[in-house]
Amino acid sequence: MKTDVLVIGAGAAGMGAAIAAAKRGLNVVIAERDEITGGILNQCIHNGFGLHYFREELTGPEYAERFREQLEKLSDRIKVFTDCHVLKLSEDRKALLVSPKGILELEAKAVLYTSGARERPFGSLMIPGDRPSGIFTAGVAQRLMNIDNRKVGHRALIVGSGDIGMIMARRLTLEGTEVVAVVERLPYPGGLLRNVIQCLKDFNIPLYLSSTVIEVKGRERLEEVVIANVDEQFKPIPGTERSFKVDTLILSVGLIPQVEMLDGLVQIDRRTKGVACSNIGQSSREWIFAAGNCTAIFDLVDYVTKEGERAGEYASRYAMGERFSQNVPISPGENVMLTFPNFYNAVDDLTLYVRCKKPMEKAMLKVGNFEKIFEDLIPSEMIVVKIPNQKLSGLDRIVVELKEV
Ligand SMILES: Cc1cc2nc3c(=O)[nH]c(=O)nc-3n(C[C@H](O)[C@H](O)[C@H](O)COP(=O)(O)OP(=O)(O)OC[C@H]3O[C@@H](n4cnc5c(N)ncnc54)[C@H](O)[C@@H]3O)c2cc1C
């Protein structure tokens, strides 16, 4: 089978990309391994989605539904294959799709890779102790509660105070699970202030900063978790141990872009650990475009949709025969932890996403001839800024810096 554009993964990025490509008149196939489109949005039943894109506050499923309706309207051009796993993508632009109906080889002029991210597992934390049941990643616990309607435990401790960890603390409490603590190794909360207030303070859930889990205990089911304060190198400080009797440990310690299928096909950025791509979503292999959490972990779904739409537009222009010129590399400089995209192509303006390395009261963002002051910066909140072409013309390398002012 042949198509103009193949989209791998139907989360926010994939749906946005497919719609943008179909609107340019191309034939699109979306392959999604889940039973329905929407990706992670389906299990995020809290509100807080779509404020930028729709200027409305929606739940995850409501946000996904708006795009599902558009896929439906464009069904003469977009074929949606659900329950369909893309197993392999080869250098000759052929993909192997597997579903209960069988195996299909599909050849595409351009591929949009929008496979999202996976969660950092328990093993990555190297916590000593037993390996009982009752330890879940936040996403797995969220799916069990919000989709399968299962209660995960009675007393829980959460590791990680990013937005996902805090949202889970509130969700567990509302479902009748007592959350005894959220533990964060940084000296400040890892997520938005609004979530500290709405998800922790409003529910009297204690937040232990500069702390980590040092031991888990339990035979079959988790029985106890020991935490301790950490020093600046995140090493536990002896004598500061504190123990909690819990049957559930929730890990919310970060997402990692899911890129395994593209191994050897495209360049992976060593900082974001995602597909390295330009501001038009093009990867180092010119016919593979990528968007969403498989390129970098974005704070808001609105950004993911925008990036998906942009990649969808340029992938379809590529499929129609247009070629894009040389890219300029973008790299993080002073006080910058990471930047996205990784390359700049002058065919479009640059929407730049930046994470600072440490909290900063006031800083000047410098990118080529562009400068802008930002206040109250924290690493967990991305700076998003649109930089016009003319501010970047003539540069053969773009360094992004945050100067303290
Ligand atoms: C718990 C949680 C709370 C959040 N809260 C908010 C919030 O309040 N506000 C907000 O704006 N954002 C929030 N976000 C962020 C936002 O939901 C995500 O950034 C966005 O939905 C990611 O979209 P995506 O398309 O990149 O990835 P995903 O939604 O992960 O979609 C990727 C899709 O690809 C499919 N896939 C992967 N590999 C294959 C393959 N080989 N073959 C076929 N299909 C494949 C997957 O099944 C999945 O459906 C939250 C995220 C989480 C996890």
The ligand as an ORCA input file, in Angstrom:
! r2SCAN-3c Opt
* xyz 0 1
  C      -0.309     13.208     33.662
  C      -0.187     14.324     32.646
  C      -0.824     15.531     32.901
  C      -0.751     16.566     31.950
  N      -1.413     17.733     32.198
  C      -1.437     18.714     31.271
  C      -2.236     19.904     31.472
  O      -2.882     20.069     32.494
  N      -2.225     20.834     30.471
  C      -1.515     20.634     29.306
  O      -1.569     21.495     28.408
  N      -0.754     19.537     29.112
  C      -0.699     18.573     30.051
  N       0.050     17.442     29.842
  C       0.917     17.358     28.651
  C       0.211     16.923     27.351
  O      -0.846     16.065     27.652
  C       1.215     16.234     26.431
  O       2.299     17.105     26.226
  C       0.654     15.888     25.034
  O      -0.630     15.346     25.119
  C       1.625     14.939     24.339
  O       1.175     14.639     23.042
  P       2.040     13.725     22.036
  O       1.218     13.606     20.808
  O       3.414     14.248     21.896
  O       2.204     12.319     22.767
  P       1.148     11.206     23.240
  O      -0.109     11.782     23.737
  O       1.924     10.315     24.151
  O       0.819     10.416     21.883
  C       1.694      9.517     21.262
  C       0.875      8.423     20.625
  O       1.725      7.611     19.810
  C       1.309      6.262     19.919
  N       2.438      5.426     19.512
  C       3.695      5.426     20.005
  N       4.475      4.533     19.349
  C       3.687      3.967     18.404
  C       3.923      2.975     17.405
  N       5.111      2.391     17.253
  N       2.897      2.603     16.595
  C       1.672      3.180     16.759
  N       1.393      4.124     17.680
  C       2.387      4.517     18.491
  C       0.937      6.138     21.395
  O       0.078      5.043     21.639
  C       0.255      7.481     21.653
  O      -1.147      7.420     21.436
  C       0.003     16.393     30.757
  C       0.649     15.169     30.508
  C       0.554     14.141     31.436
  C       1.289     12.837     31.139
*
